[in-house]
Amino acid sequence: MNTIWIVPIEPIDSRYTRQWYDNIPTLVAQRSQGRFAVKTIDGEQISASTSAGGFLDWGATNVYKASQTQRISEMFSRGLIQAGDRFLVTDAWNFVITAIRYQSDLMQIPVEIHGIWHAGAYDPTDILGMQMQKPWPWHTERGWFYACDYNYFATEFHRQMFLKNLDIPVADHGRAIRSGQPHELIVSGLEALRNTPKTNTVIWPHRYNADKQPEIAEDLAQWINSNLVITQRQQLTKSEYYAQLAQSRVTLSCSLHENLGISQMEGCLVGSLPCVPDRASYTEMYLPEFRYPSVWTSSWENYQKHRPLLVEFVNQLTSRYEHYQELLDQQNQILKQQFLNCDTMLKVLTL
C-alpha cells in the first residue's frame, strides 16, 4: 500500500495551523477510504510564538522545516519511501520540496508532490514581498511550483496573481489548481455559536502588521457608533477569540493583502457580518452588500478622505444587523461550498 505523507506547517494554537495539523490527516484518510496509508512527518518545534508582523516565527519555522527535510531524507535513504507515494506539503513555501524532488529524481523513486500556497514574495503586499530582496525568492518560488506536480490556491485571485507575477507560461497554468482550503471540520463548531447574543461590537481580528493597516482600525474606533475590538491586543486563546468573535455584530477588514482570509469566514459562521474592501480575494468571495469601495481604505490618505463614508457603512451594518440575516445565510453557503472545503484538492490527491 502506498502512503500519503502529510508535511504540515507547524501547529500554533493561536493560528489555524493547529486545526490543520489535527484535521488534514483525518480528511485525507476519510477520502482515501483505505487505499492509502496516511502519515504525518513532524518537525522539531522550538517556538509556539510568531515574529512581529509575521504568520510564523522566522527562525523557528526554518528549524521546523529543516528537521522535516532531515527526516524525509532519512526515510528515502532507508527505503521507506516507495514509488507511487504522495507528499502533501501544507505550506508550499518550504524548501523540503527541493529535497523531495531531488531524491525522487536521483534515486529514481517517482513520487507526487502536492503543495498548498498561502502567500510569498510574489505578492507585493505580503511581508515576504515587502521585505525580501529580489529577485532570488521569485526564482525559488518558480522552482517549487515546477517541482510540485499539483499546486493549490484557495481563491482564483491568488492563483492568477501567482501565475502573473511569477510569469508562468500559459502552457503550465494547469499545474495551478483553484481549490478551497481544508477547514471543513471547524464549520459545525463555529455555526453552533451563531445564536450567541450579539453586543454592539465591531471586531478587527487581523495580525498587527502593515498590510492589514491597523492604524485605520484604531482611528475608526473613535468615529463609529460601536465598540471596536482589536483582538491582537488581547492575547486571547483560540476559544476566547471565538467567543469574542461570536458576540460581535460586524467583522471589519481594511487589509491590502488577503489571499483568502480565514478570520472573516470564521466571523460569518458565528453570525458576525463581514465588512470588507472590494479588492484582493474579497471581491470573489463576498456579496456586494458586504463590500465597500476599495479606495476608501487603499491608503491612509484615502481613508482620511473617505472616512465619513466608511463610518456610515459600518454604522449601517451594526444598526441594521437583523436586516442582513438572510444575506448572511447566503454568504455562508458561498463560503462553505467554495472556500471552506478542499474537495477539489482531496479528489486529486487521492485519485
VENSUL-V917059 format. One record per backbone hydrogen bond with DSSP energy under -0.5 kcal/mol. CO is the residue of the C=O (numbers start at 0). NH is the residue of the N-H. If there is no record, write none. Layout:
# VENSUL-V917059
co:CO nh:NH
co:CO nh:NH
This chain:
# VENSUL-V917059
co:1 nh:36
co:2 nh:4
co:2 nh:85
co:3 nh:5
co:3 nh:38
co:4 nh:6
co:4 nh:87
co:5 nh:7
co:5 nh:40
co:6 nh:89
co:9 nh:11
co:11 nh:14
co:11 nh:17
co:14 nh:17
co:15 nh:19
co:16 nh:20
co:17 nh:21
co:18 nh:22
co:19 nh:23
co:22 nh:26
co:23 nh:27
co:24 nh:28
co:25 nh:29
co:26 nh:30
co:27 nh:31
co:28 nh:32
co:28 nh:33
co:31 nh:34
co:36 nh:3
co:38 nh:5
co:39 nh:41
co:42 nh:44
co:43 nh:45
co:50 nh:53
co:55 nh:50
co:55 nh:57
co:56 nh:60
co:57 nh:61
co:58 nh:61
co:58 nh:62
co:59 nh:63
co:60 nh:64
co:61 nh:65
co:62 nh:66
co:63 nh:67
co:64 nh:68
co:65 nh:69
co:66 nh:70
co:67 nh:71
co:68 nh:72
co:69 nh:73
co:70 nh:74
co:71 nh:75
co:72 nh:76
co:73 nh:77
co:74 nh:79
co:74 nh:80
co:75 nh:78
co:79 nh:81
co:81 nh:84
co:84 nh:111
co:85 nh:4
co:86 nh:88
co:86 nh:113
co:87 nh:6
co:87 nh:89
co:88 nh:115
co:91 nh:93
co:93 nh:96
co:94 nh:97
co:94 nh:98
co:95 nh:99
co:96 nh:100
co:97 nh:101
co:98 nh:102
co:99 nh:103
co:100 nh:104
co:101 nh:105
co:102 nh:106
co:103 nh:108
co:107 nh:109
co:109 nh:83
co:111 nh:86
co:112 nh:148
co:112 nh:149
co:113 nh:88
co:114 nh:116
co:114 nh:151
co:115 nh:91
co:119 nh:122
co:119 nh:128
co:121 nh:123
co:122 nh:125
co:125 nh:129
co:126 nh:130
co:127 nh:131
co:132 nh:136
co:134 nh:137
co:134 nh:138
co:135 nh:139
co:136 nh:140
co:137 nh:141
co:138 nh:142
co:139 nh:143
co:140 nh:144
co:141 nh:145
co:142 nh:146
co:143 nh:147
co:149 nh:114
co:150 nh:176
co:151 nh:116
co:152 nh:178
co:154 nh:158
co:155 nh:159
co:156 nh:160
co:157 nh:161
co:158 nh:162
co:159 nh:163
co:160 nh:164
co:161 nh:165
co:162 nh:167
co:163 nh:166
co:168 nh:171
co:169 nh:172
co:171 nh:174
co:172 nh:175
co:174 nh:150
co:174 nh:176
co:176 nh:152
co:176 nh:178
co:180 nh:182
co:182 nh:185
co:182 nh:186
co:183 nh:186
co:185 nh:189
co:186 nh:190
co:187 nh:191
co:189 nh:192
co:190 nh:193
co:192 nh:195
co:198 nh:200
co:198 nh:248
co:199 nh:226
co:200 nh:248
co:200 nh:249
co:201 nh:228
co:202 nh:204
co:202 nh:251
co:203 nh:230
co:206 nh:208
co:208 nh:211
co:208 nh:212
co:209 nh:212
co:210 nh:255
co:210 nh:256
co:212 nh:215
co:212 nh:216
co:213 nh:217
co:214 nh:218
co:215 nh:219
co:216 nh:220
co:218 nh:221
co:219 nh:222
co:219 nh:223
co:226 nh:201
co:226 nh:228
co:228 nh:203
co:228 nh:230
co:229 nh:232
co:230 nh:233
co:230 nh:234
co:236 nh:240
co:237 nh:241
co:238 nh:242
co:239 nh:243
co:240 nh:244
co:241 nh:245
co:242 nh:246
co:243 nh:246
co:244 nh:247
co:246 nh:198
co:248 nh:272
co:249 nh:202
co:249 nh:251
co:250 nh:274
co:255 nh:257
co:257 nh:280
co:260 nh:264
co:261 nh:265
co:262 nh:266
co:263 nh:267
co:264 nh:268
co:265 nh:269
co:266 nh:271
co:267 nh:270
co:272 nh:250
co:274 nh:252
co:275 nh:291
co:276 nh:278
co:278 nh:281
co:278 nh:282
co:279 nh:282
co:280 nh:283
co:280 nh:284
co:281 nh:285
co:286 nh:289
co:287 nh:290
co:289 nh:275
co:291 nh:277
co:292 nh:295
co:293 nh:296
co:294 nh:297
co:298 nh:302
co:299 nh:303
co:300 nh:304
co:301 nh:305
co:302 nh:306
co:305 nh:308
co:305 nh:309
co:306 nh:310
co:307 nh:311
co:308 nh:312
co:309 nh:313
co:310 nh:314
co:311 nh:315
co:312 nh:316
co:313 nh:317
co:314 nh:318
co:315 nh:319
co:317 nh:320
co:319 nh:322
co:319 nh:323
co:320 nh:323
co:321 nh:324
co:323 nh:327
co:324 nh:328
co:325 nh:329
co:326 nh:330
co:327 nh:331
co:328 nh:332
co:329 nh:333
co:330 nh:334
co:331 nh:335
co:332 nh:336
co:333 nh:337
co:334 nh:338
co:334 nh:339
co:338 nh:180
co:341 nh:345
co:342 nh:346
co:343 nh:347
co:344 nh:348
co:345 nh:349
co:346 nh:350
co:347 nh:350
